[in-house]
Amino acid sequence: MLPAAKIRATLAKPFLPVVFFFAGVTYDIVTLTRIDRLLDNLILLLYLALLGVLIVLVGRIGMTRDLEEADSVPNWHLPGALLRARPYYPMAIQFFFGGLFSAYTIFYSRSASLTGTAVFFGLLVALLVANEFLRDRLTNLRLLVSLYALVCFGFFTFFLPVVTRMMNTFVFLLGAVLSGLVTLRLVALVYRGRPRDTRRDVVLTSLPPIVLIVVLVGFYFLNWIPPVPLSMKFGGIYHNVTKVADAYELSFERGRWFQIWKRSDDPFRGEEPAYCFTAVFAPVDLKTTIYHHWQYRPTGARGKRSFVTADRIPISISGGREAGYRAYTVKQRLTPGEWRVDVEAADGRIIGRVNFRVEPTTGEALELKTITY
């Protein structure tokens, strides 16, 4: 067997796509360090550009075949080399979609929490996995344009706050509008030079991605999209928080001998003030306000009563610190029961959550342990 034939036979083996999938995700986890890193964003932008070019080529080649190489259509024919490379376009498109979905899954996972924000993150994970099985469908123009709208939306959602150093509803909606305009321009390039009777095709191709973007904007107002580029690096409840030089000393009740993983108070015992300490990452020069939203559900209210707000305390933060901007809030005399502190962005989306339980004091002196962050 010739070397080329051996290579093709090896690549055709069914286990290799799985190996490549996990290898690619692992590589991205290791190399994609910060969401505000210029090189990472330039690579993603290059992926978007090349993906757009490939989608235009797939669309135009498909329509050229439908028109049977009609000579009457100006500027329609493509160079022979591009036509001969047509069988490889789905593989290249699959590669770029896989790279983008993998990067987004990593970036959004750092901002997602086990709340409503997990919805959009779950969608990204599903698309990352499904991309491995979509190669045979990656010549369907409407599917390609819809997926392209999604990856544009995912990019602008975190890229615009990084470059504008602002994070609010206006910036998010600006990203949604840009995603729609880029997608519509892509469709225009695909159909450029076709007869006027193709307007119906243009509308039918443009409608699904625009509807998708509108649905994703709805996700935003439902707080289902993680508040990228913010992410919670650390959080916990403590009996005392003290700043010493450039570090914070966090004191909590020492656990039993086998609880080597314990790093905060859960449950919280006693009548002393409770400190919620968090570290939230934000890109360099991004200044915004986050909130510690203290909520509780009294003992015996499970299943009968939802959490109610005890306090919502604003904290002004500035980005740049790798381990996150550190801050804490304090609550006095907590009612026994289930408590949680939602760390929220200014628009209400949840960056992270600290769950804990408050139990009555036993009267015994607490043995505290202190860690430094």
VODREN-791071 format. One record per residue (C-alpha): residue in one letter; x, y, z. Coordinates in steps of 0.5 Angstrom, whole numbers. Each point is the difference from the previous one (the first is absolute). Example, Ala and Ser with C-alpha at 12.3 -4.5 7.8 and 13.67 -1.06 7.14 Angstrom:
<recs>
@code:A	x:25	y:-9	z:16
@code:S	x:2	y:7	z:-2
</recs>
This chain:
<recs>
@code:M	x:0	y:0	z:0
@code:L	x:3	y:7	z:-2
@code:P	x:1	y:5	z:6
@code:A	x:-6	y:4	z:-2
@code:A	x:-4	y:-5	z:0
@code:K	x:2	y:-2	z:7
@code:I	x:-1	y:7	z:2
@code:R	x:-7	y:0	z:-3
@code:A	x:-2	y:-7	z:3
@code:T	x:3	y:2	z:7
@code:L	x:-4	y:7	z:0
@code:A	x:-7	y:-4	z:-2
@code:K	x:1	y:-5	z:7
@code:P	x:-6	y:2	z:4
@code:F	x:3	y:1	z:7
@code:L	x:5	y:6	z:-3
@code:P	x:-6	y:5	z:0
@code:V	x:-1	y:-1	z:7
@code:V	x:8	y:0	z:2
@code:F	x:0	y:7	z:-4
@code:F	x:-6	y:3	z:3
@code:F	x:3	y:-1	z:7
@code:A	x:7	y:2	z:-2
@code:G	x:-3	y:6	z:-3
@code:V	x:-4	y:2	z:6
@code:T	x:6	y:-2	z:5
@code:Y	x:5	y:5	z:-4
@code:D	x:-5	y:6	z:0
@code:I	x:-1	y:-1	z:8
@code:V	x:8	y:0	z:0
@code:T	x:1	y:6	z:-5
@code:L	x:-6	y:4	z:1
@code:T	x:2	y:4	z:7
@code:R	x:-3	y:7	z:0
@code:I	x:-7	y:2	z:-3
@code:D	x:4	y:7	z:-1
@code:R	x:6	y:-3	z:-4
@code:L	x:1	y:4	z:-6
@code:L	x:3	y:-6	z:-4
@code:D	x:-5	y:-5	z:2
@code:N	x:-6	y:5	z:-2
@code:L	x:4	y:1	z:-7
@code:I	x:0	y:-7	z:-1
@code:L	x:-7	y:-1	z:1
@code:L	x:-1	y:6	z:-5
@code:L	x:4	y:-3	z:-5
@code:Y	x:-4	y:-7	z:1
@code:L	x:-7	y:5	z:-1
@code:A	x:3	y:3	z:-6
@code:L	x:3	y:-7	z:-4
@code:L	x:-7	y:-3	z:2
@code:G	x:-4	y:6	z:-3
@code:V	x:4	y:-1	z:-6
@code:L	x:-1	y:-8	z:-1
@code:I	x:-7	y:1	z:1
@code:V	x:-1	y:5	z:-5
@code:L	x:4	y:-5	z:-5
@code:V	x:-4	y:-6	z:2
@code:G	x:-7	y:4	z:-1
@code:R	x:3	y:3	z:-7
@code:I	x:3	y:-7	z:-2
@code:G	x:-7	y:-3	z:1
@code:M	x:-4	y:5	z:-3
@code:T	x:5	y:0	z:-6
@code:R	x:-2	y:-7	z:-1
@code:D	x:-7	y:1	z:0
@code:L	x:0	y:5	z:-5
@code:E	x:4	y:-5	z:-4
@code:E	x:6	y:5	z:-1
@code:A	x:-4	y:6	z:-3
@code:D	x:4	y:4	z:-5
@code:S	x:-5	y:6	z:1
@code:V	x:1	y:1	z:7
@code:P	x:6	y:5	z:1
@code:N	x:5	y:-1	z:5
@code:W	x:-2	y:-7	z:2
@code:H	x:5	y:-5	z:-2
@code:L	x:5	y:-2	z:5
@code:P	x:8	y:-2	z:-2
@code:G	x:1	y:-7	z:-1
@code:A	x:4	y:-1	z:6
@code:L	x:-5	y:2	z:5
@code:L	x:-5	y:-4	z:-4
@code:R	x:5	y:-6	z:0
@code:A	x:0	y:1	z:8
@code:R	x:-7	y:-1	z:1
@code:P	x:0	y:-7	z:3
@code:Y	x:5	y:3	z:6
@code:Y	x:-5	y:6	z:2
@code:P	x:-4	y:-4	z:5
@code:M	x:6	y:-2	z:3
@code:A	x:3	y:7	z:1
@code:I	x:-7	y:3	z:2
@code:Q	x:-1	y:-6	z:5
@code:F	x:7	y:2	z:3
@code:F	x:-1	y:7	z:1
@code:F	x:-7	y:-1	z:3
@code:G	x:3	y:-5	z:5
@code:G	x:6	y:5	z:1
@code:L	x:-5	y:6	z:2
@code:F	x:-5	y:-5	z:4
@code:S	x:6	y:-2	z:4
@code:A	x:2	y:6	z:2
@code:Y	x:-7	y:3	z:1
@code:T	x:-1	y:-6	z:5
@code:I	x:6	y:1	z:4
@code:F	x:-1	y:8	z:0
@code:Y	x:-7	y:-1	z:2
@code:S	x:1	y:-5	z:5
@code:R	x:4	y:4	z:4
@code:S	x:-6	y:5	z:1
@code:A	x:-6	y:-5	z:0
@code:S	x:-3	y:-2	z:6
@code:L	x:-5	y:-6	z:2
@code:T	x:-5	y:5	z:-1
@code:G	x:-4	y:3	z:-6
@code:T	x:7	y:2	z:-3
@code:A	x:1	y:-7	z:-1
@code:V	x:-5	y:-1	z:-6
@code:F	x:4	y:4	z:-5
@code:F	x:6	y:-4	z:2
@code:G	x:-3	y:-6	z:-1
@code:L	x:-2	y:2	z:-7
@code:L	x:7	y:1	z:-1
@code:V	x:2	y:-7	z:3
@code:A	x:-5	y:-3	z:-5
@code:L	x:2	y:3	z:-6
@code:L	x:8	y:-1	z:2
@code:V	x:-2	y:-8	z:0
@code:A	x:-5	y:1	z:-6
@code:N	x:5	y:3	z:-4
@code:E	x:4	y:-7	z:-1
@code:F	x:-6	y:-3	z:-3
@code:L	x:-2	y:6	z:-5
@code:R	x:5	y:-1	z:-5
@code:D	x:-5	y:-3	z:-5
@code:R	x:-5	y:6	z:1
@code:L	x:5	y:6	z:0
@code:T	x:-2	y:1	z:-8
@code:N	x:-7	y:2	z:3
@code:L	x:1	y:8	z:-1
@code:R	x:-6	y:2	z:5
@code:L	x:3	y:-5	z:5
@code:L	x:7	y:3	z:-1
@code:V	x:-3	y:7	z:0
@code:S	x:-3	y:-1	z:6
@code:L	x:6	y:-3	z:4
@code:Y	x:4	y:6	z:-3
@code:A	x:-5	y:5	z:4
@code:L	x:1	y:-4	z:6
@code:V	x:7	y:0	z:0
@code:C	x:0	y:7	z:-2
@code:F	x:-4	y:2	z:6
@code:G	x:4	y:-4	z:5
@code:F	x:6	y:4	z:-2
@code:F	x:-3	y:7	z:0
@code:T	x:-3	y:-2	z:7
@code:F	x:7	y:0	z:4
@code:F	x:4	y:4	z:-5
@code:L	x:-4	y:6	z:0
@code:P	x:1	y:1	z:7
@code:V	x:7	y:-2	z:0
@code:V	x:2	y:6	z:-5
@code:T	x:-5	y:5	z:2
@code:R	x:1	y:-1	z:8
@code:M	x:-7	y:0	z:1
@code:M	x:-5	y:-5	z:2
@code:N	x:-8	y:2	z:-1
@code:T	x:-6	y:-2	z:-4
@code:F	x:2	y:5	z:-5
@code:V	x:7	y:-3	z:-2
@code:F	x:-4	y:-7	z:0
@code:L	x:-5	y:2	z:-5
@code:L	x:5	y:4	z:-4
@code:G	x:3	y:-7	z:0
@code:A	x:-6	y:-3	z:-3
@code:V	x:-1	y:5	z:-5
@code:L	x:7	y:-1	z:-3
@code:S	x:-1	y:-7	z:0
@code:G	x:-6	y:1	z:-4
@code:L	x:3	y:5	z:-5
@code:V	x:6	y:-5	z:-1
@code:T	x:-5	y:-6	z:-1
@code:L	x:-4	y:4	z:-5
@code:R	x:6	y:2	z:-4
@code:L	x:3	y:-7	z:0
@code:V	x:-7	y:-2	z:-4
@code:A	x:1	y:6	z:-4
@code:L	x:6	y:-2	z:-3
@code:V	x:-2	y:-7	z:-1
@code:Y	x:-6	y:2	z:-4
@code:R	x:4	y:6	z:-4
@code:G	x:-1	y:0	z:-7
@code:R	x:-6	y:-4	z:0
@code:P	x:-6	y:1	z:-4
@code:R	x:-5	y:5	z:4
@code:D	x:-5	y:-6	z:0
@code:T	x:4	y:-3	z:6
@code:R	x:-2	y:5	z:5
@code:R	x:-5	y:-5	z:3
@code:D	x:6	y:-5	z:1
@code:V	x:4	y:6	z:3
@code:V	x:-6	y:1	z:5
@code:L	x:0	y:-7	z:2
@code:T	x:7	y:-1	z:1
@code:S	x:0	y:7	z:4
@code:L	x:-6	y:-2	z:5
@code:P	x:3	y:-6	z:4
@code:P	x:6	y:4	z:2
@code:I	x:-4	y:6	z:2
@code:V	x:-5	y:-4	z:4
@code:L	x:6	y:-3	z:3
@code:I	x:3	y:6	z:2
@code:V	x:-7	y:3	z:3
@code:V	x:-1	y:-6	z:4
@code:L	x:7	y:1	z:3
@code:V	x:-1	y:7	z:2
@code:G	x:-6	y:-3	z:4
@code:F	x:4	y:-5	z:3
@code:Y	x:4	y:6	z:3
@code:F	x:-6	y:4	z:3
@code:L	x:-2	y:-7	z:3
@code:N	x:7	y:0	z:3
@code:W	x:2	y:-7	z:-4
@code:I	x:7	y:3	z:-3
@code:P	x:6	y:0	z:5
@code:P	x:3	y:7	z:1
@code:V	x:6	y:-1	z:-4
@code:P	x:5	y:3	z:1
@code:L	x:-1	y:0	z:7
@code:S	x:2	y:-7	z:4
@code:M	x:0	y:-2	z:8
@code:K	x:7	y:-3	z:2
@code:F	x:-2	y:-1	z:7
@code:G	x:-5	y:1	z:5
@code:G	x:-2	y:-2	z:7
@code:I	x:-3	y:2	z:7
@code:Y	x:4	y:1	z:6
@code:H	x:0	y:2	z:7
@code:N	x:5	y:6	z:-1
@code:V	x:4	y:3	z:-6
@code:T	x:6	y:4	z:1
@code:K	x:4	y:4	z:-5
@code:V	x:8	y:-1	z:2
@code:A	x:4	y:4	z:-5
@code:D	x:-2	y:-3	z:-7
@code:A	x:-3	y:-6	z:2
@code:Y	x:-7	y:-2	z:4
@code:E	x:0	y:-4	z:6
@code:L	x:-7	y:-5	z:0
@code:S	x:-2	y:-3	z:6
@code:F	x:-5	y:-6	z:0
@code:E	x:-2	y:-5	z:5
@code:R	x:5	y:-6	z:0
@code:G	x:-3	y:-6	z:-3
@code:R	x:1	y:-7	z:2
@code:W	x:6	y:-4	z:-1
@code:F	x:-2	y:-3	z:-7
@code:Q	x:-3	y:7	z:-2
@code:I	x:7	y:2	z:-4
@code:W	x:-4	y:3	z:-5
@code:K	x:-4	y:5	z:4
@code:R	x:2	y:7	z:-1
@code:S	x:-6	y:4	z:2
@code:D	x:-6	y:0	z:5
@code:D	x:-5	y:-5	z:-2
@code:P	x:-4	y:0	z:5
@code:F	x:1	y:6	z:3
@code:R	x:-1	y:0	z:8
@code:G	x:0	y:5	z:5
@code:E	x:-3	y:7	z:0
@code:E	x:6	y:4	z:-2
@code:P	x:0	y:4	z:-7
@code:A	x:1	y:-4	z:-6
@code:Y	x:5	y:2	z:-5
@code:C	x:-1	y:-2	z:-8
@code:F	x:6	y:1	z:-3
@code:T	x:1	y:-1	z:-8
@code:A	x:5	y:1	z:-5
@code:V	x:-3	y:2	z:-7
@code:F	x:4	y:0	z:-6
@code:A	x:-1	y:6	z:-5
@code:P	x:5	y:2	z:-6
@code:V	x:5	y:5	z:0
@code:D	x:-3	y:8	z:1
@code:L	x:-7	y:-3	z:0
@code:K	x:-4	y:4	z:6
@code:T	x:-7	y:-2	z:2
@code:T	x:-4	y:-2	z:6
@code:I	x:-2	y:-6	z:3
@code:Y	x:-5	y:-2	z:5
@code:H	x:0	y:-5	z:6
@code:H	x:-7	y:-2	z:0
@code:W	x:-1	y:-3	z:7
@code:Q	x:-6	y:-5	z:0
@code:Y	x:-3	y:-5	z:5
@code:R	x:-5	y:-5	z:1
@code:P	x:-2	y:-1	z:8
@code:T	x:0	y:-7	z:3
@code:G	x:-6	y:-4	z:-2
@code:A	x:-2	y:4	z:-6
@code:R	x:3	y:-5	z:-5
@code:G	x:-5	y:-1	z:-6
@code:K	x:-5	y:5	z:3
@code:R	x:4	y:6	z:-1
@code:S	x:5	y:3	z:-5
@code:F	x:7	y:4	z:2
@code:V	x:-2	y:7	z:3
@code:T	x:5	y:6	z:-1
@code:A	x:3	y:2	z:7
@code:D	x:5	y:5	z:-4
@code:R	x:3	y:2	z:-6
@code:I	x:7	y:3	z:1
@code:P	x:4	y:4	z:-6
@code:I	x:7	y:-1	z:-1
@code:S	x:4	y:4	z:-5
@code:I	x:6	y:-4	z:-3
@code:S	x:5	y:1	z:-5
@code:G	x:3	y:-5	z:-5
@code:G	x:7	y:-3	z:-1
@code:R	x:2	y:-4	z:6
@code:E	x:1	y:-8	z:-2
@code:A	x:-3	y:-2	z:6
@code:G	x:-6	y:4	z:0
@code:Y	x:-2	y:7	z:3
@code:R	x:-1	y:-2	z:8
@code:A	x:-5	y:3	z:4
@code:Y	x:-5	y:-2	z:6
@code:T	x:-7	y:2	z:3
@code:V	x:-2	y:-1	z:7
@code:K	x:-7	y:-2	z:3
@code:Q	x:-2	y:0	z:7
@code:R	x:-4	y:-5	z:4
@code:L	x:-2	y:-5	z:-6
@code:T	x:-7	y:-4	z:1
@code:P	x:1	y:-7	z:1
@code:G	x:-1	y:-4	z:-7
@code:E	x:2	y:0	z:-7
@code:W	x:4	y:6	z:-3
@code:R	x:3	y:2	z:-6
@code:V	x:4	y:6	z:-3
@code:D	x:-1	y:1	z:-7
@code:V	x:6	y:4	z:-3
@code:E	x:-3	y:4	z:-6
@code:A	x:2	y:4	z:-5
@code:A	x:-3	y:7	z:-1
@code:D	x:-5	y:-3	z:-5
@code:G	x:-3	y:-5	z:5
@code:R	x:4	y:-6	z:-3
@code:I	x:3	y:-5	z:5
@code:I	x:7	y:0	z:0
@code:G	x:1	y:-5	z:6
@code:R	x:-4	y:-3	z:6
@code:V	x:2	y:-1	z:7
@code:N	x:-5	y:-5	z:3
@code:F	x:1	y:-2	z:8
@code:R	x:-5	y:-1	z:6
@code:V	x:0	y:3	z:6
@code:E	x:-1	y:-4	z:7
@code:P	x:-1	y:3	z:7
@code:T	x:6	y:0	z:4
@code:T	x:1	y:-6	z:5
@code:G	x:3	y:5	z:5
@code:E	x:7	y:-4	z:-1
@code:A	x:6	y:4	z:-2
@code:L	x:2	y:0	z:-7
@code:E	x:7	y:-2	z:-3
@code:L	x:1	y:4	z:-6
@code:K	x:5	y:-1	z:-5
@code:T	x:3	y:5	z:-5
@code:I	x:2	y:0	z:-7
@code:T	x:3	y:6	z:-4
@code:Y	x:-3	y:2	z:-7
</recs>
